Amino acid sequence: MTRLDGRLRNAANNGEIDTVRRLLAEGASPDAPNADGMTGLQLATRNGHLDVVAELIAAGADPFRRERGLQSSLAIASSSGDAETVLALLRSEREPVVGDLENAVGWAVAFASPETIEILVEHGADVRAVDPATGRTALDHAQWWCEQAHPDNRPKFERVLATLRAFASGAG
C-alpha cells in the first residue's frame, strides 16, 4: 500500500473526480484497501459518487471485492437504494461472487428499494434463494419487514414484497 493509494481513497470518499483521475494516472491502485478494509470504490459507492465509481471500475476496481467480512460495493449501493450505482457496478466486466447478487437483494429489501431489486433480478439474482445464514429467502425477509415496520414505512415494504412476489412467481 502506497501513499498514493491512501490519497486515492480519500479523493474517492470525497468525490474528487479530477484528483482520482490524476492519482490513478500516477499509479495508485484502484483496489487497495485502507486499514479497515475499505477500498476507494466502496467509499465512493457509500457516498454516492457515481462518476468516481465509474472511473474506478474503468481502472479495474472490483465491485464484488470484500475485505474482512465487509460488504461488497454492490451490497453497499443496494443498501442505499442507489439504482444508478448498482447498474454501473453490474455493468463492470467482473463476474459477481456466488451469492453476492442475492446478498445485495437482501440489503435492497432491508432498505425498501424495489427499483434496486428489479435491477438485481434482471442481472441474475434469485429472489427464491435461501440465505444460508438465516435459512430465509428475500420474500421471508420482506414479509418480516412488513410486519415490523412503523406504519408510516409499511407501504414501502409492501411494494418491496409485491415486487419480490412478482419475480418469484415469474410474473416480474
Rosetta blueprint (number, residue, H / E / L):
1 M L
2 T L
3 R H
4 L H
5 D H
6 G H
7 R H
8 L H
9 R H
10 N H
11 A H
12 A H
13 N H
14 N H
15 G L
16 E L
17 I H
18 D H
19 T H
20 V H
21 R H
22 R H
23 L H
24 L H
25 A H
26 E L
27 G L
28 A L
29 S L
30 P L
31 D L
32 A L
33 P L
34 N L
35 A L
36 D L
37 G L
38 M L
39 T L
40 G H
41 L H
42 Q H
43 L H
44 A H
45 T H
46 R H
47 N L
48 G L
49 H L
50 L H
51 D H
52 V H
53 V H
54 A H
55 E H
56 L H
57 I H
58 A H
59 A L
60 G L
61 A L
62 D L
63 P L
64 F L
65 R L
66 R L
67 E L
68 R L
69 G L
70 L L
71 Q L
72 S L
73 S H
74 L H
75 A H
76 I H
77 A H
78 S H
79 S H
80 S H
81 G L
82 D L
83 A H
84 E H
85 T H
86 V H
87 L H
88 A H
89 L H
90 L H
91 R L
92 S L
93 E L
94 R L
95 E L
96 P L
97 V L
98 V L
99 G L
100 D H
101 L H
102 E H
103 N H
104 A H
105 V H
106 G H
107 W H
108 A H
109 V H
110 A H
111 F L
112 A L
113 S L
114 P H
115 E H
116 T H
117 I H
118 E H
119 I H
120 L H
121 V H
122 E H
123 H L
124 G L
125 A L
126 D L
127 V L
128 R L
129 A L
130 V L
131 D E
132 P L
133 A L
134 T L
135 G L
136 R E
137 T L
138 A H
139 L H
140 D H
141 H H
142 A H
143 Q H
144 W H
145 W H
146 C H
147 E H
148 Q H
149 A L
150 H L
151 P L
152 D L
153 N L
154 R H
155 P H
156 K H
157 F H
158 E H
159 R H
160 V H
161 L H
162 A H
163 T H
164 L H
165 R H
166 A H
167 F H
168 A H
169 S L
170 G L
171 A L
172 G L
